[in-house]
Amino acid sequence: MARIWTHGVWTVKPGHEDEFVDAWRAMAQAAVAEFDPPGQPMLLRDRERPTLFRSFGPWDDAETVERFRAFIPPYLDRIGALVESLEIFTLDEVPFDG
């Protein structure tokens, strides 16, 4: 069964990158403890645009994604003060048949 992935594109206010990383890690650690996803959440930082981050995380089903999204608002409140924009996506994994 293909997994579902959540993906966020975060544009952080200049000078707040380290604070953002700390806040994102706190959110990710709490989500892992609460939901035990099938893989580790990942945060990537753009080399050429150091205020741009992308996050990814796998989930087993849509219901868990919904519960996760209901769980994270307190963390997003803290992160919200550090970001200029956020785009959130829900993606279906396409199996590799190679």
C-alpha positions as CSV (number, residue, x, y, z in Angstrom):
1,M,0.0,0.0,0.0
2,A,1.4,3.4,-1.0
3,R,1.9,5.9,1.8
4,I,0.6,9.5,2.0
5,W,3.2,12.3,2.5
6,T,2.7,15.7,3.9
7,H,4.9,18.4,2.5
8,G,5.4,22.0,3.6
9,V,7.2,24.9,1.9
10,W,8.3,27.4,4.5
11,T,9.7,30.9,3.8
12,V,11.3,32.0,7.1
13,K,11.8,35.7,8.0
14,P,15.5,36.6,7.6
15,G,17.4,36.2,10.8
16,H,15.0,33.7,12.3
17,E,16.2,30.5,10.6
18,D,17.7,28.9,13.7
19,E,14.6,29.7,15.8
20,F,12.5,28.1,13.0
21,V,14.6,25.0,13.0
22,D,14.2,24.6,16.7
23,A,10.4,25.2,16.6
24,W,10.0,22.7,13.7
25,R,12.1,20.1,15.5
26,A,9.9,20.4,18.6
27,M,6.8,20.0,16.4
28,A,8.2,17.0,14.6
29,Q,9.4,15.3,17.8
30,A,5.9,15.8,19.4
31,A,4.2,14.4,16.2
32,V,6.5,11.3,16.1
33,A,5.8,10.6,19.8
34,E,2.0,11.0,19.3
35,F,1.5,9.2,16.0
36,D,4.6,6.9,15.4
37,P,4.7,7.5,11.6
38,P,6.2,4.9,9.3
39,G,9.3,7.1,8.7
40,Q,11.2,10.0,10.1
41,P,10.1,13.6,9.2
42,M,12.6,15.5,7.2
43,L,13.5,19.2,7.0
44,L,15.5,20.5,4.1
45,R,17.1,23.9,3.6
46,D,17.7,25.5,0.3
47,R,21.4,26.3,-0.3
48,E,20.9,29.3,-2.5
49,R,17.9,30.7,-0.5
50,P,18.7,30.0,3.1
51,T,15.3,31.3,4.3
52,L,13.5,28.6,2.3
53,F,12.8,25.2,3.9
54,R,10.9,22.1,2.8
55,S,9.5,19.5,5.1
56,F,8.3,16.0,4.3
57,G,6.8,13.2,6.3
58,P,5.2,9.9,5.5
59,W,1.9,8.6,6.9
60,D,0.1,5.3,6.7
61,D,-3.4,6.8,6.0
62,A,-5.5,9.9,5.5
63,E,-7.1,9.6,8.9
64,T,-3.7,9.9,10.6
65,V,-2.9,13.0,8.5
66,E,-6.1,14.6,9.6
67,R,-5.4,13.8,13.3
68,F,-1.8,15.2,12.8
69,R,-3.1,18.4,11.3
70,A,-5.6,18.8,14.2
71,F,-2.7,18.2,16.7
72,I,-0.2,20.8,15.4
73,P,-1.9,24.2,15.7
74,P,-0.1,25.1,19.0
75,Y,3.2,24.4,17.3
76,L,2.2,26.4,14.2
77,D,1.3,29.3,16.4
78,R,4.9,29.5,17.6
79,I,6.3,28.9,14.1
80,G,3.9,31.4,12.5
81,A,5.8,34.3,14.1
82,L,8.9,33.1,12.3
83,V,7.7,32.6,8.8
84,E,6.6,34.9,6.0
85,S,4.6,32.1,4.2
86,L,3.7,28.5,4.3
87,E,2.3,26.2,1.6
88,I,1.0,22.8,2.8
89,F,0.5,19.8,0.5
90,T,-0.8,16.2,0.9
91,L,0.8,13.8,-1.6
92,D,0.2,10.3,-2.7
93,E,3.3,8.1,-3.1
94,V,3.6,6.7,-6.6
95,P,5.3,3.2,-6.4
96,F,8.5,2.7,-8.2
97,D,8.2,-0.2,-10.6
98,G,11.9,-0.5,-11.6
